[in-house]
Amino acid sequence: MNIICVYDISGSTSIKAMHILRKYLFHVQHSVFQGKLTPSQFRRLQKELSQIEAH
């Protein structure tokens, strides 16, 4: 599946999200990532991003 991720987060959470997104997607612009993921990769990405939100 094709994924485009755009986020608007400030502070250290933004840096954490960027590091996670770079593992799965290509960095297009400051807060824009895109790429192709399998459904299982997408679920892992969602799980990792939700874990940084909880902290």
N, C-alpha and C positions, 0 to 999 in steps of 0.2 A: 504494500500500500504506500502511496505517496503521502508524505507528511510535511507540513509547513508549520513551524512552531514560532510564534511571536510572543514575547513576554515583556511585562512592564513591572519589574521588581527592583527595589533599591537595596543598597548595602551589601553585606556579606552573603545574603541569600542569593543575590544576583550572581555572584561569583560561583557559588556552589552549583546553581542551576546551569550556568554556562559550562562548567566542567563535566557535568553529567550529560548534557546535550551533545557535547563534542564527542563523546564516546559512541553515539548513535547516528548523528546527523552532521551535515556539512555546515560550517559557519558561513553565512551569507553576508550579514551585516551585524551591527552592534548587538542587537537582540533578536535576530532572525536566523533560524536554522531550517534546513530542508534536507530531505533524502527519502530513501525507500527503506521501509522496515517490514519485517514479517510480523504477523499478529503476536507472536511470542515476544519479539523484541519490543514491540509497542507496549505490551503489558509490563515488561521489565522496566522500561523507561518511565512509565506512569508510576510504578511502585517506587522507584528511586526518587522521583521528583516529589511524590507525596510525603516521603520520609523527611525531606528537608523542610517542608512546610510545617511539620508538627513541632519542630524545635524552635 
